[in-house]
Amino acid sequence: MIELTIWDYSNIVSKLFIYIGVATAIGGPFMAALINSSVNEKPIINYIMIGAFLGSIAVIVNFFIQVGAFSEAGISGMFDADMVSFLWQSDVGESVVWRLIAFTTLGVALFFGNLNVKYETFSLKHAISTLFYVATILFFAYSFTFIGHSADIGGVAKWLIGFHIMTMAWWVGALYPLWLSCKLLQPPALYKLMCLFGQIAMVMVGLLIVCGISLLFLVFATPVELLTTQYGQAMLLKLVFVAFILLIAAYHKYHLVEEVQAEAICHKLQKSIKNEMIIALIILTITAVLSSVLGPISLT
């Protein structure tokens, strides 16, 4: 049994906020682009900005937490100049740089205009905004190839992890705007949005599953390791919650959405999405544990 220190707990919490920030940065703008521009999109923009701000702060805090953990000199060790310099020049520092670049790029995308855009009125302003948004996703994906699971497995798996995290971030980050849209949109508009999101989600979830299964084959030598190792057991727990969230998503698509024209069903859908957000938060927490105190290296 692994004994966790205060640094481990701090690392897990800060990584959780990083994941939340990345999710809002990827899923938020995408959903803002899908929701009709006639509604007040300010709550969604605020959601993106707050999430990105917290994510940026978490990236910086997490770096100094790792400095403190390495220096083993208490709180003052977080600011040890030699250790700061050492980690800054390592893969840890590299990932910090790319994540901060990604959050900054997102800020540029927001600055360049209304992300809540109708495709038929697509302009140069929106094209630039979209370009920076895509760059944000690529920068985030690249940042995840340096540390965490990637540090232990390397190769193509690094990019599989990056892409896997991006698809999960898209899904998780879209949940709050979907929940909010149940309040902002009239039933006909909500039905149209949910149908469109459902079609896109089928592709994204398919990619998520393919990446996830591929990573399991790369990480685990045999399926038995899912039961006999701490990393495997944590991964199995994560898979259980992923199965739950997939079932909820299927329930939305094939049952609730078809009846969303009724106001009572809108409230039921909103409550169901809230439950989906809670499960998503649990999945992100398990992911933070896997990348902080466990990892493929624990299989050996």
C-alpha positions in Angstrom: 0.0 0.0 0.0 1.4 3.4 -1.0 1.7 5.9 1.8 0.7 9.3 0.6 2.4 12.5 1.8 1.0 16.0 2.0 2.9 16.6 -1.3 1.0 13.7 -2.9 -2.3 15.1 -1.8 -1.4 18.6 -3.0 -0.2 17.2 -6.3 -3.5 15.3 -6.8 -5.7 18.4 -6.0 -3.6 20.7 -8.2 -3.7 18.2 -11.1 -7.5 17.9 -10.7 -7.8 21.7 -11.2 -5.5 21.5 -14.2 -7.7 18.9 -15.8 -10.8 20.9 -15.0 -9.2 24.0 -16.6 -8.2 22.0 -19.7 -11.7 20.6 -19.9 -13.3 24.1 -19.8 -10.8 25.4 -22.3 -11.6 22.7 -24.8 -15.3 21.8 -24.2 -16.5 25.3 -23.3 -15.6 27.2 -26.6 -16.9 24.3 -28.7 -20.3 24.4 -27.0 -20.4 28.2 -27.2 -20.1 27.7 -31.0 -23.0 25.3 -31.1 -25.5 27.3 -29.0 -27.7 29.8 -30.8 -26.2 33.3 -30.7 -29.6 34.8 -29.8 -29.2 33.6 -26.2 -27.1 35.2 -23.6 -23.8 33.4 -23.9 -22.1 35.4 -21.1 -22.5 32.6 -18.5 -20.7 30.2 -20.8 -17.9 32.7 -21.6 -17.5 33.3 -17.8 -17.3 29.6 -17.4 -14.5 29.3 -19.9 -12.6 32.3 -18.4 -12.9 31.2 -14.8 -11.9 27.6 -15.7 -8.9 28.8 -17.7 -7.8 31.1 -15.0 -8.0 28.4 -12.3 -6.3 26.0 -14.7 -3.4 28.4 -15.3 -3.0 29.0 -11.5 -3.1 25.2 -10.9 -0.3 24.7 -13.5 2.0 27.1 -11.7 1.1 25.8 -8.2 1.6 22.2 -9.3 5.1 23.1 -10.5 6.1 24.5 -7.2 4.5 21.6 -5.3 6.7 19.2 -7.3 9.7 21.4 -6.5 8.8 21.1 -2.8 8.3 17.4 -3.1 11.7 16.9 -4.7 13.6 19.3 -2.3 12.2 17.6 0.8 12.7 20.8 2.8 9.2 21.6 3.8 7.2 24.6 2.5 10.4 26.7 2.0 11.7 24.0 -0.3 9.0 25.0 -2.9 11.1 28.0 -3.7 14.6 26.4 -3.6 16.3 28.1 -6.5 18.5 25.2 -7.5 15.6 22.8 -7.6 13.4 25.3 -9.4 16.1 25.6 -12.1 16.5 21.9 -12.3 12.8 21.1 -12.7 12.2 24.0 -15.0 14.8 22.6 -17.4 13.3 19.1 -17.2 10.2 17.6 -18.8 8.2 19.0 -15.9 9.1 22.6 -16.8 8.5 21.8 -20.5 4.9 20.7 -19.8 4.3 23.8 -17.7 5.5 26.1 -20.5 3.2 24.4 -23.1 0.2 24.4 -20.8 0.6 28.1 -20.1 1.1 28.8 -23.8 -2.2 26.8 -24.4 -4.1 28.9 -21.9 -2.7 32.1 -23.4 -3.6 31.0 -26.9 -7.2 30.3 -25.6 -7.2 33.9 -24.3 -6.3 35.1 -27.8 -9.1 33.0 -29.3 -11.6 34.6 -26.9 -10.2 38.1 -27.7 -10.6 37.6 -31.4 -14.2 37.4 -31.1 -17.5 35.9 -30.5 -17.0 32.1 -30.3 -20.8 31.8 -30.3 -20.9 32.0 -34.1 -23.3 30.9 -36.8 -21.5 29.0 -39.5 -23.3 30.8 -42.3 -21.8 34.1 -41.1 -18.3 32.8 -40.6 -15.8 35.6 -41.1 -12.0 36.2 -41.0 -12.4 37.2 -37.3 -14.1 33.8 -36.6 -11.5 32.0 -38.7 -8.6 33.4 -36.6 -10.5 32.6 -33.4 -11.0 29.0 -34.6 -7.4 28.7 -35.6 -6.2 29.8 -32.1 -8.7 27.4 -30.6 -7.4 24.5 -32.6 -3.8 25.5 -31.6 -4.9 25.5 -28.0 -6.0 21.9 -28.3 -2.7 20.9 -30.0 -0.6 22.7 -27.4 -2.5 21.0 -24.5 -2.2 17.6 -26.2 1.6 18.1 -26.6 1.9 19.2 -23.0 0.6 15.8 -21.9 3.4 13.9 -23.8 6.0 15.0 -21.3 4.9 13.8 -17.9 2.4 11.5 -16.0 1.6 8.2 -17.8 3.7 9.4 -20.8 6.9 9.6 -18.8 6.8 5.8 -18.2 5.6 4.4 -21.6 6.8 6.8 -24.3 6.6 6.4 -28.1 3.3 6.5 -29.9 1.5 5.9 -26.6 2.5 9.5 -25.6 0.3 10.9 -28.4 -2.4 8.4 -27.7 -2.6 9.7 -24.2 -2.6 13.3 -25.4 -5.4 12.6 -27.8 -7.3 10.5 -25.3 -7.1 13.3 -22.7 -8.3 15.9 -25.3 -11.4 13.9 -26.3 -12.2 13.3 -22.6 -11.6 17.0 -21.9 -14.0 17.9 -24.7 -16.7 15.7 -23.3 -16.3 16.8 -19.7 -15.9 20.4 -20.6 -19.1 20.4 -22.6 -21.3 19.2 -19.7 -21.7 22.4 -17.9 -22.7 24.4 -21.1 -25.2 21.6 -21.8 -26.6 21.8 -18.3 -26.8 25.6 -18.7 -28.5 25.3 -22.1 -31.4 23.5 -20.5 -32.1 26.9 -18.7 -31.1 29.2 -21.6 -32.8 27.6 -24.5 -36.4 27.0 -25.4 -37.4 23.3 -25.9 -37.2 23.3 -29.7 -33.7 25.0 -29.7 -32.6 22.6 -26.9 -33.7 19.6 -28.9 -31.8 20.8 -31.9 -28.7 21.4 -29.9 -28.9 18.0 -28.1 -29.3 16.2 -31.4 -26.3 17.9 -32.9 -24.2 17.3 -29.9 -25.3 13.7 -29.8 -24.1 13.2 -33.4 -20.7 14.7 -32.7 -20.4 12.9 -29.4 -20.9 9.5 -31.1 -17.7 10.2 -33.1 -15.8 11.6 -30.2 -16.8 8.8 -27.8 -15.8 6.3 -30.5 -12.3 7.9 -30.7 -12.1 8.0 -26.9 -12.9 4.3 -26.6 -10.4 3.3 -29.4 -7.6 5.4 -27.7 -8.5 4.0 -24.3 -8.4 0.4 -25.4 -5.2 0.9 -27.3 -3.6 2.4 -24.2 -4.7 -0.5 -22.1 -3.0 -3.0 -24.5 0.2 -0.9 -24.4 0.3 -0.4 -20.6 -0.8 -3.8 -19.3 1.1 -7.0 -20.2 -1.9 -9.1 -19.3 -5.5 -8.4 -18.3 -4.8 -10.0 -14.9 -2.7 -6.9 -14.0 -6.0 -5.0 -13.8 -6.8 -7.0 -10.8 -3.4 -7.7 -9.2 -1.8 -4.3 -9.2 -2.7 -1.0 -7.6 -2.5 0.8 -10.9 -4.7 -1.8 -12.5 -7.3 -1.6 -9.8 -7.4 2.2 -10.0 -7.8 2.0 -13.7 -10.5 -0.6 -13.4 -12.4 1.7 -11.0 -12.0 4.5 -13.6 -13.4 2.2 -16.3 -16.5 1.5 -14.1 -17.3 5.2 -13.8 -16.6 5.7 -17.6 -19.2 2.9 -18.2 -21.6 4.7 -16.0 -21.2 8.0 -17.8 -21.6 6.3 -21.2 -24.8 4.7 -20.0 -26.1 8.2 -18.9 -25.1 9.6 -22.3 -27.0 6.8 -24.1 -30.0 7.5 -21.9 -29.9 11.1 -22.9 -29.6 10.4 -26.6 -32.1 7.6 -27.0 -34.7 8.6 -24.4 -34.7 12.0 -22.8 -33.7 14.0 -25.9 -36.5 12.5 -27.9 -39.0 13.9 -25.4 -37.3 17.2 -24.6 -40.1 19.2 -26.2 -41.9 19.0 -22.9 -40.7 21.4 -20.2 -40.8 18.7 -17.5 -38.4 16.6 -19.5 -36.0 19.6 -19.8 -35.7 19.7 -16.0 -35.2 16.0 -16.0 -32.5 16.3 -18.6 -30.8 19.0 -16.6 -30.8 16.9 -13.5 -29.4 14.0 -15.4 -26.6 16.1 -16.9 -25.8 17.3 -13.3 -25.3 13.6 -12.3 -23.1 13.1 -15.4 -20.9 16.1 -14.2 -20.5 14.5 -10.8 -19.3 11.2 -12.3 -17.0 13.2 -14.7 -15.5 14.9 -11.6 -14.9 11.5 -10.1 -13.2 10.2 -13.3 -10.9 13.3 -13.3 -10.0 12.7 -9.7 -9.1 9.1 -10.4 -7.1 10.3 -13.4 -5.2 12.7 -11.1 -4.4 9.9 -8.7 -3.2 7.7 -11.6 -0.9 10.3 -13.0 0.4 11.6 -9.6 1.0 8.7 -7.2 0.6 5.6 -9.4 1.5 5.0 -13.1 2.6 2.2 -15.5 5.9 2.1 -13.7 4.1 0.7 -10.6 3.3 -2.5 -12.6 6.9 -3.6 -12.5 
